Amino acid sequence: MTSTDVPTTDEGAYADLAGLAAAPLWRQYGDLMPAQPVSPAVAHLWPYARLRPLALHFSTALSIAEAERRVLMLVNPGLTDPPATVNTLFAGIQIIMPGETARTHRHSANAFRFIIEGDGAVTTVNGERLRMHPGDLLLTPGWHWHDHAHDGDTPMMWLDGLDYPLVNSLHAGFFEIYDHPAPPPRTPDELSTRQFMHGRLNPTWLTPDTEHPKVSPVGNYPWAETERALAAIADDAQGSAAEGILLEYTNPWTGGPVLPTIGARIARLRAGFTGLPRRHTASTIYHVVSGSGATTVGDTRLDWSERDIFCVPGWAQYSHQVPPGSDATLFSYTDEPVLRTLGLYREQWL
């Protein structure tokens, strides 16, 4: 067809468009501009009691050298190809055994680990050794060298959180293995934590990293400090009607989230708590630190107990419930920082 030829039928015109790698917008308005967000992710719960034996099995069946990292991916039934836990975030259970060392590598994706069980393991991030204890939150910002070593006596297991689904959707991911022996530590152990974990007292001789200004300088947010903060207010503060006594791990330079793409939080839900239903465009992954309860997501009820992991997709109505008798503690992480930066965060109380 030349520039002066005009198709005589709709079918011919549509065929010509397809041949030119073009398409009519009016046929796809509903898909491209939906009336409200419709996530392919679904609400789902991964029971730790059933995952743990499988992690232990692979700890002996598969060497850490063969696996690079022994991680059980928590794959959302609606996001299997490529695998993700929610649209922009990933969750996995990683295990390292006594005497093992996971070699040094780095990647564009931001990451963290929230320690579930064990003692004696160390992660080294850009030359700083950070000891792991249950409940600790350790950061691995994007493109930071990191490795793990375990000199304890029992299996070490943690929750891995990464934003690689977001990074890969932008086709912006890089990965590199350090092909030499692990570099020696460059700073005293846990110096970043010791310098910044004093509330509003920050060191004056340090300034934000100009290359990563939105990355927290704290390597490890220790559980002892987190637990102390919750205990100080949990019996008296009113808290959130949806999330209870909800505290956010923050970047001491900015007061904002610990990573530019991931917000991390800890919540204490008092015994008998019934949260007001709401929804927001951010997707959230929860880990049960202690206690038990249920979260209703749309028409799905997720009954959770200690160490379980579950997710709430963006714009899904949800509410938490805790039975009488004892409190529950939930760690969570979310892509809310991304949505707020892009002006796409919206919430609605129901």
Residue pairs with C-beta under 8 A, 6 or more apart in sequence:
1 7
1 16
7 13
7 16
14 24
17 23
17 24
25 32
36 315
37 281
37 314
37 315
38 315
39 78
39 86
39 87
39 283
39 313
39 314
39 315
39 316
40 78
40 79
40 87
41 76
41 78
41 79
41 84
41 85
41 86
41 87
41 283
41 311
41 313
41 314
42 76
42 77
42 78
42 300
42 313
43 295
43 297
43 298
43 300
43 302
43 310
43 311
43 312
43 313
43 316
43 318
44 76
44 77
44 302
44 310
44 311
45 302
45 303
45 304
45 308
45 309
45 310
46 74
46 91
46 308
46 309
46 310
47 305
47 308
48 93
48 116
48 306
48 307
48 308
48 309
49 305
49 307
51 72
51 93
52 93
52 157
54 72
55 70
55 72
55 93
55 95
55 155
55 157
56 95
56 155
58 67
58 70
58 72
58 95
59 70
59 95
59 97
59 155
62 70
64 70
64 96
64 97
64 100
64 101
64 102
65 103
68 102
68 103
68 105
69 94
69 102
70 94
70 95
70 96
71 92
71 93
71 94
71 160
72 92
72 93
72 94
73 83
73 90
73 92
74 85
74 90
74 91
74 92
74 93
74 309
75 83
75 84
75 85
76 84
76 85
76 86
76 311
79 85
79 86
79 87
79 165
82 165
82 168
83 90
84 90
84 165
85 91
85 165
85 285
85 311
86 165
86 283
86 284
86 285
86 311
86 313
86 314
86 335
87 165
87 166
87 283
87 313
87 314
87 335
88 163
88 165
88 166
88 169
88 261
88 283
88 335
88 338
89 161
89 162
89 163
89 165
89 166
89 262
89 283
89 285
89 333
89 334
89 335
90 160
90 161
90 162
90 163
90 164
90 165
91 159
91 160
91 161
91 285
91 309
91 311
92 159
92 160
92 162
93 116
93 157
93 158
93 159
93 160
93 309
94 113
94 157
94 158
94 159
94 160
95 155
95 156
95 157
96 102
96 121
96 148
96 150
96 155
96 156
97 150
97 155
97 156
98 120
98 150
98 151
98 152
98 153
98 154
98 155
99 150
99 151
100 148
100 149
100 150
101 147
101 148
101 149
101 150
101 182
102 147
102 148
102 149
103 147
103 177
103 178
103 182
104 124
104 145
104 146
104 147
104 177
104 178
104 182
104 183
105 145
105 146
105 147
105 175
105 176
105 177
105 178
106 143
106 144
106 145
106 146
106 175
106 176
106 178
107 142
107 143
107 164
107 173
107 174
107 175
107 176
108 142
108 143
108 167
108 172
108 173
108 174
108 175
109 142
109 162
109 163
109 164
109 167
109 173
110 140
110 141
110 142
110 162
110 163
110 215
110 259
110 260
110 261
110 262
111 139
111 140
111 141
111 142
111 160
111 161
111 162
111 163
112 137
112 138
112 139
112 140
112 160
112 161
112 258
112 259
112 262
112 264
112 333
113 123
113 132
113 137
113 138
113 140
113 158
113 159
113 160
113 161
114 135
114 136
114 137
114 138
114 158
114 159
114 161
114 287
114 331
115 132
115 133
115 134
115 135
115 136
115 138
115 156
115 158
115 159
115 223
116 134
116 157
116 158
116 159
116 287
116 307
117 134
117 154
117 155
117 156
117 157
117 307
118 132
118 134
118 150
118 152
118 154
118 155
118 156
118 157
119 132
119 133
119 134
119 152
119 154
119 156
120 150
120 151
120 152
120 153
120 154
120 156
121 131
121 132
121 148
121 149
121 150
121 151
121 152
121 156
122 129
122 130
122 131
122 132
122 148
122 149
122 150
122 151
123 129
123 130
123 132
123 138
123 140
123 146
123 147
123 148
124 130
124 145
124 146
124 147
124 148
124 149
124 182
124 185
125 138
125 139
125 140
125 141
125 144
125 145
125 146
125 219
126 144
126 145
126 146
126 186
127 145
127 183
127 184
127 185
127 186
127 187
128 185
128 186
128 187
128 189
128 190
128 191
128 192
128 219
129 185
129 189
129 190
130 138
130 189
130 190
130 193
130 219
130 220
131 189
131 190
131 220
132 138
132 156
132 158
133 222
133 223
133 224
134 223
135 222
135 223
135 226
135 227
135 289
136 220
136 221
136 222
136 223
137 220
137 221
137 226
137 249
137 258
137 264
137 331
138 219
138 220
138 221
139 215
139 216
139 218
139 219
139 220
139 221
139 258
139 259
140 146
141 212
141 215
141 216
141 259
142 167
142 212
143 174
145 178
145 183
147 178
147 182
150 156
159 287
159 309
159 331
161 262
161 264
161 285
161 333
163 259
163 261
163 262
163 335
164 173
166 261
166 335
166 338
167 173
190 219
190 220
192 217
192 218
192 219
192 220
193 218
193 219
193 220
193 221
193 222
195 202
195 203
195 206
195 217
196 202
196 203
196 217
196 218
196 252
197 218
197 221
197 222
197 225
202 252
202 253
206 217
208 217
208 253
208 254
209 215
209 217
213 253
213 254
214 251
214 254
214 256
214 257
214 259
214 260
215 251
215 258
215 259
215 260
216 249
216 250
216 251
216 252
216 253
216 258
216 259
217 251
217 252
217 253
218 251
218 252
218 258
221 249
221 258
226 247
226 249
226 266
229 247
230 245
230 247
230 266
230 268
230 329
233 245
234 245
234 268
234 270
234 327
237 245
239 245
239 246
239 268
240 246
240 267
241 275
241 276
241 349
242 275
242 276
242 277
242 278
242 319
242 320
242 349
243 265
243 267
243 269
243 275
243 320
244 267
244 268
244 269
244 270
244 273
244 275
244 320
245 267
245 268
245 269
245 270
246 265
246 266
246 267
247 265
247 266
247 267
248 257
248 263
248 264
248 265
249 257
249 258
249 264
249 265
249 266
250 256
250 257
250 258
251 257
251 258
256 337
257 263
257 264
257 336
257 337
258 264
259 337
260 337
260 338
260 341
261 335
261 337
261 338
262 333
262 334
262 335
262 337
263 333
263 334
263 335
263 336
263 337
264 331
264 332
264 333
265 331
265 332
265 333
265 334
266 289
266 329
266 330
266 331
266 332
267 329
267 330
267 331
267 332
268 327
268 328
268 329
269 275
269 291
269 293
269 320
269 322
269 327
269 328
269 329
269 330
270 322
270 327
271 322
271 323
271 324
271 325
271 326
271 327
272 322
272 323
272 324
273 293
273 320
273 321
273 322
273 328
274 319
274 320
274 321
274 322
275 319
275 320
275 321
276 319
276 349
276 350
277 296
277 317
277 318
277 319
277 349
277 350
278 317
278 318
278 319
278 347
278 348
278 349
278 350
279 315
279 316
279 317
279 318
279 347
279 348
279 350
280 314
280 315
280 336
280 345
280 346
280 347
280 348
281 314
281 315
281 339
281 344
281 345
281 346
281 347
282 314
282 334
282 335
282 336
282 339
282 345
283 311
283 312
283 313
283 314
283 334
283 335
284 311
284 312
284 332
284 333
284 334
285 309
285 310
285 311
285 332
285 333
285 334
286 295
286 304
286 309
286 310
286 311
286 312
286 330
286 331
286 332
287 307
287 308
287 309
287 330
287 331
287 332
288 304
288 305
288 306
288 307
288 308
288 309
288 328
288 329
288 330
289 306
289 307
289 329
289 330
289 331
290 306
290 327
290 328
290 329
291 305
291 306
291 322
291 326
291 327
291 328
291 329
292 303
292 304
292 305
292 306
292 322
292 323
292 328
293 303
293 304
293 320
293 321
293 322
293 323
293 328
294 301
294 302
294 303
294 304
294 320
294 321
295 301
295 302
295 304
295 310
295 312
295 318
295 319
295 320
295 321
296 302
296 318
296 319
296 321
297 312
297 313
297 316
297 317
297 318
298 316
298 317
298 318
302 310
304 310
312 318
314 335
317 350
320 330
322 328
336 345
339 345
